[in-house]
Amino acid sequence: MRRPLVLVISGPSGAGKGALCQGLLAAHPELRFSVSVTTRKPRAGEVDGSSYFFVTPERFREMVREGELLEWVEIYGNMYGTPRRWVEDTLAAGRDVLMDLEVQGGLRVKRCFPEAVLVFVVPPSLKEMERRLRERGTETEEELRRRMEEATQLLQYAARYDYLVVNDDLQRAVEVVSCIIEAERHRTERQDLSFLGRWGRKGGASG
C-alpha cells in the first residue's frame, strides 16, 4: 500500500497558485485540500471553512502556543497557519493532502514530512505577475510594490523545492502537476521527469 502524498503548492503572489490548486482539485477529486487558518479579514466571495478558517489574532496565538499549527507565517501583519491535527488525521486515513502555502511554510512542512512534494509555481515573467496582481484589484500601489519586491526575494527559494512549474497556461500547469502527482505516487525514488520540458523542472529540496 502506497504512502499518502503530501503535495505543497507555493510561489509568489501573482503566480496563480490558488487557481492551480482549484484546477488540481477538479482534476483529482481524491485530493483533500488543507484549508489554512488566518487572521486576515475575508475578501469578497471568501467563505469561512472553505477559503480559510478566519480566526481572531488572540485565537491564532493560542493555537501557536498549544502546538495546533503545523506551520505558520506572518505576512503584512496577517497570520496564516496549517492545522496540524487535520493533516495528521487525513494522512492516517490514507488520503492525499494538497496545500496552498507561502514559500517558507512549504519548507517547514518538508521538515515535518520529509516525503512531502514541494512544487514552486512562477509566472512566465515579473511583468505578467504584476498584471495579474493589478487585475486582482485587492492591493494598493504600495502593497503592489512590496509584493513585487517580495517576489524577487522569494525566487531564491525555488532551488530548495522539488519541482519548478511555469504557470503561463493554467490548463498546462494542471497537466504538468498531475504528471508529478502520478509519478510521485508510483515511485519510491524520484526520477528526473525529462518529459516535462520547459514547463516543469525537478530540483532538490533540502528542507
PyRosetta script that sets phi, psi and omega in degrees:
from pyrosetta import init, pose_from_sequence

init()
pose = pose_from_sequence("MRRPLVLVISGPSGAGKGALCQGLLAAHPELRFSVSVTTRKPRAGEVDGSSYFFVTPERFREMVREGELLEWVEIYGNMYGTPRRWVEDTLAAGRDVLMDLEVQGGLRVKRCFPEAVLVFVVPPSLKEMERRLRERGTETEEELRRRMEEATQLLQYAARYDYLVVNDDLQRAVEVVSCIIEAERHRTERQDLSFLGRWGRKGGASG")
pose.set_psi(1, 131.0)
pose.set_omega(1, -176.0)
pose.set_phi(2, -74.8)
pose.set_psi(2, 155.5)
pose.set_omega(2, 176.6)
pose.set_phi(3, -76.7)
pose.set_psi(3, 136.9)
pose.set_omega(3, 177.7)
pose.set_phi(4, -58.0)
pose.set_psi(4, 147.6)
pose.set_omega(4, -176.1)
pose.set_phi(5, -93.1)
pose.set_psi(5, 134.7)
pose.set_omega(5, 169.2)
pose.set_phi(6, -108.7)
pose.set_psi(6, 111.4)
pose.set_omega(6, -177.3)
pose.set_phi(7, -112.2)
pose.set_psi(7, 120.7)
pose.set_omega(7, -179.0)
pose.set_phi(8, -111.6)
pose.set_psi(8, 124.7)
pose.set_omega(8, 176.1)
pose.set_phi(9, -105.8)
pose.set_psi(9, 121.0)
pose.set_omega(9, -179.4)
pose.set_phi(10, -135.9)
pose.set_psi(10, 170.1)
pose.set_omega(10, 177.9)
pose.set_phi(11, 155.1)
pose.set_psi(11, 170.1)
pose.set_omega(11, 179.8)
pose.set_phi(12, -68.8)
pose.set_psi(12, 158.1)
pose.set_omega(12, 174.7)
pose.set_phi(13, -57.9)
pose.set_psi(13, 136.6)
pose.set_omega(13, -178.3)
pose.set_phi(14, 95.9)
pose.set_psi(14, -5.4)
pose.set_omega(14, 177.8)
pose.set_phi(15, -77.2)
pose.set_psi(15, -17.4)
pose.set_omega(15, 179.6)
pose.set_phi(16, 87.5)
pose.set_psi(16, 24.5)
pose.set_omega(16, -177.0)
pose.set_phi(17, -68.1)
pose.set_psi(17, -31.8)
pose.set_omega(17, 177.9)
pose.set_phi(18, -64.9)
pose.set_psi(18, -46.5)
pose.set_omega(18, 178.1)
pose.set_phi(19, -64.7)
pose.set_psi(19, -36.1)
pose.set_omega(19, 177.9)
pose.set_phi(20, -63.4)
pose.set_psi(20, -42.9)
pose.set_omega(20, 178.8)
pose.set_phi(21, -62.3)
pose.set_psi(21, -41.8)
pose.set_omega(21, 178.0)
pose.set_phi(22, -62.9)
pose.set_psi(22, -39.2)
pose.set_omega(22, 176.9)
pose.set_phi(23, -65.0)
pose.set_psi(23, -38.0)
pose.set_omega(23, 178.5)
pose.set_phi(24, -67.8)
pose.set_psi(24, -39.4)
pose.set_omega(24, 179.2)
pose.set_phi(25, -65.0)
pose.set_psi(25, -35.8)
pose.set_omega(25, 177.7)
pose.set_phi(26, -70.0)
pose.set_psi(26, -37.4)
pose.set_omega(26, -178.4)
pose.set_phi(27, -79.9)
pose.set_psi(27, -25.9)
pose.set_omega(27, -177.6)
pose.set_phi(28, -131.3)
pose.set_psi(28, 78.7)
pose.set_omega(28, -176.8)
pose.set_phi(29, -62.7)
pose.set_psi(29, -13.1)
pose.set_omega(29, 178.0)
pose.set_phi(30, -76.2)
pose.set_psi(30, -15.7)
pose.set_omega(30, 178.0)
pose.set_phi(31, -71.6)
pose.set_psi(31, 139.9)
pose.set_omega(31, 173.4)
pose.set_phi(32, -105.0)
pose.set_psi(32, 127.0)
pose.set_omega(32, -176.6)
pose.set_phi(33, -89.2)
pose.set_psi(33, 127.7)
pose.set_omega(33, 178.5)
pose.set_phi(34, -83.9)
pose.set_psi(34, 108.9)
pose.set_omega(34, -179.3)
pose.set_phi(35, -81.7)
pose.set_psi(35, 126.9)
pose.set_omega(35, -177.2)
pose.set_phi(36, -80.2)
pose.set_psi(36, 156.4)
pose.set_omega(36, 172.1)
pose.set_phi(37, -95.4)
pose.set_psi(37, 138.9)
pose.set_omega(37, 179.5)
pose.set_phi(38, -146.9)
pose.set_psi(38, 154.2)
pose.set_omega(38, 173.2)
pose.set_phi(39, -94.2)
pose.set_psi(39, -3.6)
pose.set_omega(39, -179.8)
pose.set_phi(40, -67.9)
pose.set_psi(40, 147.2)
pose.set_omega(40, 176.8)
pose.set_phi(41, -72.5)
pose.set_psi(41, 144.5)
pose.set_omega(41, 179.2)
pose.set_phi(42, -62.2)
pose.set_psi(42, 140.5)
pose.set_omega(42, 172.2)
pose.set_phi(43, -90.7)
pose.set_psi(43, 170.7)
pose.set_omega(43, -179.4)
pose.set_phi(44, -56.1)
pose.set_psi(44, 127.0)
pose.set_omega(44, 177.2)
pose.set_phi(45, 89.3)
pose.set_psi(45, -10.0)
pose.set_omega(45, -179.9)
pose.set_phi(46, -80.1)
pose.set_psi(46, 139.8)
pose.set_omega(46, -175.4)
pose.set_phi(47, -118.0)
pose.set_psi(47, 129.8)
pose.set_omega(47, 178.5)
pose.set_phi(48, -61.6)
pose.set_psi(48, 130.8)
pose.set_omega(48, 179.4)
pose.set_phi(49, 89.5)
pose.set_psi(49, -11.7)
pose.set_omega(49, 178.3)
pose.set_phi(50, -117.8)
pose.set_psi(50, -53.7)
pose.set_omega(50, 175.5)
pose.set_phi(51, -76.8)
pose.set_psi(51, -52.6)
pose.set_omega(51, 177.0)
pose.set_phi(52, -150.3)
pose.set_psi(52, 166.8)
pose.set_omega(52, 163.2)
pose.set_phi(53, -96.8)
pose.set_psi(53, 111.1)
pose.set_omega(53, -176.9)
pose.set_phi(54, -88.9)
pose.set_psi(54, 120.2)
pose.set_omega(54, -177.8)
pose.set_phi(55, -129.3)
pose.set_psi(55, 165.6)
pose.set_omega(55, 177.1)
pose.set_phi(56, -77.4)
pose.set_psi(56, 158.1)
pose.set_omega(56, 175.2)
pose.set_phi(57, -56.7)
pose.set_psi(57, -35.5)
pose.set_omega(57, 179.5)
pose.set_phi(58, -64.8)
pose.set_psi(58, -43.7)
pose.set_omega(58, 178.8)
pose.set_phi(59, -66.1)
pose.set_psi(59, -38.3)
pose.set_omega(59, 179.2)
pose.set_phi(60, -63.1)
pose.set_psi(60, -45.4)
pose.set_omega(60, 179.5)
pose.set_phi(61, -62.2)
pose.set_psi(61, -36.0)
pose.set_omega(61, 176.7)
pose.set_phi(62, -64.0)
pose.set_psi(62, -41.7)
pose.set_omega(62, 178.8)
pose.set_phi(63, -62.8)
pose.set_psi(63, -38.0)
pose.set_omega(63, 177.4)
pose.set_phi(64, -64.9)
pose.set_psi(64, -47.2)
pose.set_omega(64, -178.7)
pose.set_phi(65, -61.1)
pose.set_psi(65, -38.1)
pose.set_omega(65, -176.7)
pose.set_phi(66, -84.4)
pose.set_psi(66, 0.7)
pose.set_omega(66, 179.4)
pose.set_phi(67, 70.7)
pose.set_psi(67, 26.2)
pose.set_omega(67, -177.4)
pose.set_phi(68, -81.2)
pose.set_psi(68, -10.1)
pose.set_omega(68, -176.6)
pose.set_phi(69, -109.3)
pose.set_psi(69, 132.8)
pose.set_omega(69, 177.6)
pose.set_phi(70, -69.8)
pose.set_psi(70, -38.8)
pose.set_omega(70, 176.6)
pose.set_phi(71, -154.3)
pose.set_psi(71, 156.5)
pose.set_omega(71, 175.4)
pose.set_phi(72, -155.9)
pose.set_psi(72, 156.6)
pose.set_omega(72, -176.9)
pose.set_phi(73, -151.6)
pose.set_psi(73, 152.1)
pose.set_omega(73, 174.9)
pose.set_phi(74, -108.1)
pose.set_psi(74, 129.9)
pose.set_omega(74, 179.6)
pose.set_phi(75, -132.9)
pose.set_psi(75, 116.2)
pose.set_omega(75, 179.2)
pose.set_phi(76, 51.7)
pose.set_psi(76, 40.8)
pose.set_omega(76, 176.1)
pose.set_phi(77, 86.0)
pose.set_psi(77, -5.6)
pose.set_omega(77, 177.5)
pose.set_phi(78, -105.9)
pose.set_psi(78, 143.5)
pose.set_omega(78, -178.5)
pose.set_phi(79, -103.4)
pose.set_psi(79, 142.2)
pose.set_omega(79, 178.0)
pose.set_phi(80, -133.9)
pose.set_psi(80, 141.2)
pose.set_omega(80, -180.0)
pose.set_phi(81, -156.0)
pose.set_psi(81, 164.2)
pose.set_omega(81, -179.0)
pose.set_phi(82, -111.4)
pose.set_psi(82, 122.5)
pose.set_omega(82, 178.5)
pose.set_phi(83, -62.8)
pose.set_psi(83, 118.0)
pose.set_omega(83, -176.4)
pose.set_phi(84, -63.9)
pose.set_psi(84, -46.7)
pose.set_omega(84, -174.1)
pose.set_phi(85, -61.5)
pose.set_psi(85, -40.6)
pose.set_omega(85, -179.0)
pose.set_phi(86, -62.0)
pose.set_psi(86, -44.3)
pose.set_omega(86, -179.9)
pose.set_phi(87, -63.3)
pose.set_psi(87, -47.2)
pose.set_omega(87, -178.3)
pose.set_phi(88, -63.0)
pose.set_psi(88, -42.1)
pose.set_omega(88, 179.7)
pose.set_phi(89, -66.6)
pose.set_psi(89, -39.2)
pose.set_omega(89, -179.8)
pose.set_phi(90, -65.3)
pose.set_psi(90, -43.8)
pose.set_omega(90, 178.0)
pose.set_phi(91, -66.1)
pose.set_psi(91, -39.1)
pose.set_omega(91, 179.4)
pose.set_phi(92, -63.1)
pose.set_psi(92, -28.0)
pose.set_omega(92, 178.1)
pose.set_phi(93, -83.7)
pose.set_psi(93, 1.6)
pose.set_omega(93, 177.5)
pose.set_phi(94, 81.8)
pose.set_psi(94, 18.8)
pose.set_omega(94, -178.3)
pose.set_phi(95, -101.2)
pose.set_psi(95, 144.4)
pose.set_omega(95, 176.6)
pose.set_phi(96, -77.0)
pose.set_psi(96, 145.3)
pose.set_omega(96, -177.5)
pose.set_phi(97, -116.9)
pose.set_psi(97, 133.5)
pose.set_omega(97, 175.7)
pose.set_phi(98, -112.5)
pose.set_psi(98, 129.0)
pose.set_omega(98, 179.4)
pose.set_phi(99, -123.0)
pose.set_psi(99, 138.9)
pose.set_omega(99, 171.8)
pose.set_phi(100, -109.5)
pose.set_psi(100, 102.4)
pose.set_omega(100, -171.1)
pose.set_phi(101, -127.8)
pose.set_psi(101, 158.8)
pose.set_omega(101, 169.0)
pose.set_phi(102, -66.3)
pose.set_psi(102, 157.5)
pose.set_omega(102, -172.3)
pose.set_phi(103, -56.7)
pose.set_psi(103, -48.5)
pose.set_omega(103, -178.3)
pose.set_phi(104, -65.5)
pose.set_psi(104, -33.9)
pose.set_omega(104, 177.7)
pose.set_phi(105, -63.0)
pose.set_psi(105, -38.6)
pose.set_omega(105, 177.9)
pose.set_phi(106, -61.8)
pose.set_psi(106, -39.8)
pose.set_omega(106, 179.5)
pose.set_phi(107, -67.7)
pose.set_psi(107, -33.7)
pose.set_omega(107, 176.6)
pose.set_phi(108, -67.8)
pose.set_psi(108, -38.6)
pose.set_omega(108, 176.9)
pose.set_phi(109, -61.8)
pose.set_psi(109, -38.8)
pose.set_omega(109, 179.8)
pose.set_phi(110, -61.0)
pose.set_psi(110, -35.0)
pose.set_omega(110, 178.6)
pose.set_phi(111, -69.4)
pose.set_psi(111, -33.5)
pose.set_omega(111, 178.8)
pose.set_phi(112, -79.6)
pose.set_psi(112, -36.6)
pose.set_omega(112, -179.4)
pose.set_phi(113, -127.0)
pose.set_psi(113, 86.9)
pose.set_omega(113, -176.0)
pose.set_phi(114, -55.2)
pose.set_psi(114, -26.4)
pose.set_omega(114, -179.5)
pose.set_phi(115, -86.4)
pose.set_psi(115, 1.2)
pose.set_omega(115, 177.6)
pose.set_phi(116, -59.4)
pose.set_psi(116, 144.8)
pose.set_omega(116, 179.9)
pose.set_phi(117, -103.0)
pose.set_psi(117, 118.4)
pose.set_omega(117, -177.1)
pose.set_phi(118, -102.8)
pose.set_psi(118, 124.1)
pose.set_omega(118, 179.4)
pose.set_phi(119, -116.2)
pose.set_psi(119, 119.0)
pose.set_omega(119, 179.3)
pose.set_phi(120, -96.5)
pose.set_psi(120, 120.5)
pose.set_omega(120, -175.7)
pose.set_phi(121, -105.7)
pose.set_psi(121, 133.0)
pose.set_omega(121, 177.7)
pose.set_phi(122, -131.2)
pose.set_psi(122, 150.8)
pose.set_omega(122, 171.4)
pose.set_phi(123, -76.6)
pose.set_psi(123, 168.0)
pose.set_omega(123, -178.9)
pose.set_phi(124, -66.1)
pose.set_psi(124, -22.1)
pose.set_omega(124, 179.8)
pose.set_phi(125, -161.0)
pose.set_psi(125, 161.9)
pose.set_omega(125, 175.5)
pose.set_phi(126, -65.8)
pose.set_psi(126, -33.1)
pose.set_omega(126, 177.6)
pose.set_phi(127, -62.3)
pose.set_psi(127, -42.0)
pose.set_omega(127, 178.2)
pose.set_phi(128, -67.3)
pose.set_psi(128, -38.0)
pose.set_omega(128, 178.4)
pose.set_phi(129, -62.2)
pose.set_psi(129, -43.8)
pose.set_omega(129, 178.3)
pose.set_phi(130, -62.2)
pose.set_psi(130, -39.8)
pose.set_omega(130, 178.8)
pose.set_phi(131, -61.0)
pose.set_psi(131, -43.0)
pose.set_omega(131, -179.9)
pose.set_phi(132, -65.1)
pose.set_psi(132, -40.9)
pose.set_omega(132, 179.1)
pose.set_phi(133, -64.8)
pose.set_psi(133, -41.8)
pose.set_omega(133, 178.8)
pose.set_phi(134, -65.5)
pose.set_psi(134, -38.0)
pose.set_omega(134, 179.9)
pose.set_phi(135, -65.1)
pose.set_psi(135, -31.6)
pose.set_omega(135, 179.1)
pose.set_phi(136, -65.8)
pose.set_psi(136, -34.8)
pose.set_omega(136, 172.8)
pose.set_phi(137, 68.9)
pose.set_psi(137, 23.6)
pose.set_omega(137, -177.4)
pose.set_phi(138, -108.2)
pose.set_psi(138, -5.3)
pose.set_omega(138, -178.3)
pose.set_phi(139, -113.3)
pose.set_psi(139, 146.3)
pose.set_omega(139, 170.5)
pose.set_phi(140, -76.1)
pose.set_psi(140, 171.8)
pose.set_omega(140, 178.5)
pose.set_phi(141, -60.8)
pose.set_psi(141, -38.3)
pose.set_omega(141, 179.1)
pose.set_phi(142, -66.2)
pose.set_psi(142, -43.3)
pose.set_omega(142, 178.5)
pose.set_phi(143, -65.2)
pose.set_psi(143, -37.6)
pose.set_omega(143, 178.5)
pose.set_phi(144, -63.5)
pose.set_psi(144, -43.1)
pose.set_omega(144, 178.7)
pose.set_phi(145, -61.1)
pose.set_psi(145, -43.2)
pose.set_omega(145, -180.0)
pose.set_phi(146, -65.2)
pose.set_psi(146, -39.0)
pose.set_omega(146, 179.8)
pose.set_phi(147, -66.3)
pose.set_psi(147, -36.8)
pose.set_omega(147, 178.2)
pose.set_phi(148, -67.1)
pose.set_psi(148, -41.5)
pose.set_omega(148, 177.3)
pose.set_phi(149, -63.9)
pose.set_psi(149, -42.0)
pose.set_omega(149, 179.9)
pose.set_phi(150, -62.9)
pose.set_psi(150, -38.5)
pose.set_omega(150, -177.8)
pose.set_phi(151, -60.1)
pose.set_psi(151, -43.1)
pose.set_omega(151, -179.8)
pose.set_phi(152, -65.7)
pose.set_psi(152, -31.5)
pose.set_omega(152, 178.1)
pose.set_phi(153, -73.3)
pose.set_psi(153, -37.9)
pose.set_omega(153, -177.6)
pose.set_phi(154, -68.6)
pose.set_psi(154, -25.3)
pose.set_omega(154, -178.1)
pose.set_phi(155, -59.9)
pose.set_psi(155, -23.5)
pose.set_omega(155, 179.0)
pose.set_phi(156, -66.2)
pose.set_psi(156, -19.8)
pose.set_omega(156, -179.4)
pose.set_phi(157, -84.7)
pose.set_psi(157, -9.8)
pose.set_omega(157, -175.4)
pose.set_phi(158, -57.0)
pose.set_psi(158, -37.4)
pose.set_omega(158, -177.9)
pose.set_phi(159, -67.1)
pose.set_psi(159, -17.5)
pose.set_omega(159, -179.9)
pose.set_phi(160, -89.0)
pose.set_psi(160, -4.4)
pose.set_omega(160, 177.7)
pose.set_phi(161, -92.8)
pose.set_psi(161, 160.5)
pose.set_omega(161, -178.0)
pose.set_phi(162, -74.6)
pose.set_psi(162, -36.0)
pose.set_omega(162, -177.4)
pose.set_phi(163, -139.1)
pose.set_psi(163, 145.9)
pose.set_omega(163, 172.1)
pose.set_phi(164, -114.7)
pose.set_psi(164, 125.7)
pose.set_omega(164, -178.9)
pose.set_phi(165, -123.0)
pose.set_psi(165, 125.2)
pose.set_omega(165, 177.4)
pose.set_phi(166, -85.8)
pose.set_psi(166, 120.1)
pose.set_omega(166, -177.1)
pose.set_phi(167, -101.8)
pose.set_psi(167, 76.1)
pose.set_omega(167, 173.9)
pose.set_phi(168, -104.6)
pose.set_psi(168, -1.7)
pose.set_omega(168, 173.3)
pose.set_phi(169, -150.9)
pose.set_psi(169, 114.8)
pose.set_omega(169, -171.6)
pose.set_phi(170, -59.0)
pose.set_psi(170, -45.8)
pose.set_omega(170, -178.2)
pose.set_phi(171, -63.2)
pose.set_psi(171, -40.1)
pose.set_omega(171, 177.1)
pose.set_phi(172, -64.6)
pose.set_psi(172, -41.4)
pose.set_omega(172, 179.0)
pose.set_phi(173, -62.8)
pose.set_psi(173, -40.5)
pose.set_omega(173, 176.8)
pose.set_phi(174, -61.3)
pose.set_psi(174, -42.4)
pose.set_omega(174, 179.7)
pose.set_phi(175, -63.7)
pose.set_psi(175, -41.6)
pose.set_omega(175, -179.5)
pose.set_phi(176, -64.6)
pose.set_psi(176, -47.4)
pose.set_omega(176, -180.0)
pose.set_phi(177, -67.2)
pose.set_psi(177, -32.1)
pose.set_omega(177, 175.7)
pose.set_phi(178, -62.0)
pose.set_psi(178, -39.5)
pose.set_omega(178, 175.6)
pose.set_phi(179, -63.0)
pose.set_psi(179, -40.7)
pose.set_omega(179, 178.0)
pose.set_phi(180, -62.4)
pose.set_psi(180, -44.4)
pose.set_omega(180, 179.9)
pose.set_phi(181, -58.1)
pose.set_psi(181, -49.6)
pose.set_omega(181, -177.6)
pose.set_phi(182, -65.2)
pose.set_psi(182, -39.7)
pose.set_omega(182, 179.1)
pose.set_phi(183, -64.2)
pose.set_psi(183, -43.6)
pose.set_omega(183, -178.1)
pose.set_phi(184, -70.2)
pose.set_psi(184, -28.5)
pose.set_omega(184, 178.1)
pose.set_phi(185, -70.1)
pose.set_psi(185, -28.2)
pose.set_omega(185, -172.6)
pose.set_phi(186, -110.6)
pose.set_psi(186, 5.0)
pose.set_omega(186, -179.0)
pose.set_phi(187, -124.4)
pose.set_psi(187, 136.5)
pose.set_omega(187, 175.4)
pose.set_phi(188, -86.7)
pose.set_psi(188, -25.9)
pose.set_omega(188, 174.7)
pose.set_phi(189, -120.6)
pose.set_psi(189, 131.5)
pose.set_omega(189, -178.7)
pose.set_phi(190, -71.6)
pose.set_psi(190, 138.8)
pose.set_omega(190, 179.1)
pose.set_phi(191, -120.7)
pose.set_psi(191, 160.6)
pose.set_omega(191, 179.9)
pose.set_phi(192, -69.3)
pose.set_psi(192, 122.2)
pose.set_omega(192, -179.6)
pose.set_phi(193, -91.6)
pose.set_psi(193, 77.7)
pose.set_omega(193, -174.1)
pose.set_phi(194, -65.3)
pose.set_psi(194, -23.2)
pose.set_omega(194, -177.4)
pose.set_phi(195, -71.0)
pose.set_psi(195, -9.7)
pose.set_omega(195, 179.2)
pose.set_phi(196, -72.9)
pose.set_psi(196, -19.1)
pose.set_omega(196, 177.5)
pose.set_phi(197, 55.8)
pose.set_psi(197, -140.0)
pose.set_omega(197, -176.6)
pose.set_phi(198, -75.8)
pose.set_psi(198, -10.9)
pose.set_omega(198, -176.1)
pose.set_phi(199, -76.2)
pose.set_psi(199, -26.5)
pose.set_omega(199, -177.7)
pose.set_phi(200, -150.9)
pose.set_psi(200, 141.1)
pose.set_omega(200, 179.1)
pose.set_phi(201, -129.1)
pose.set_psi(201, 134.1)
pose.set_omega(201, 177.6)
pose.set_phi(202, -87.4)
pose.set_psi(202, 131.7)
pose.set_omega(202, 179.2)
pose.set_phi(203, -112.9)
pose.set_psi(203, -150.2)
pose.set_omega(203, 178.9)
pose.set_phi(204, -144.3)
pose.set_psi(204, 99.7)
pose.set_omega(204, -178.3)
pose.set_phi(205, -71.4)
pose.set_psi(205, 137.2)
pose.set_omega(205, 179.5)
pose.set_phi(206, -112.0)
pose.set_psi(206, -1.6)
pose.set_omega(206, 177.1)
pose.set_phi(207, 80.1)
pose.dump_pdb("model.pdb")
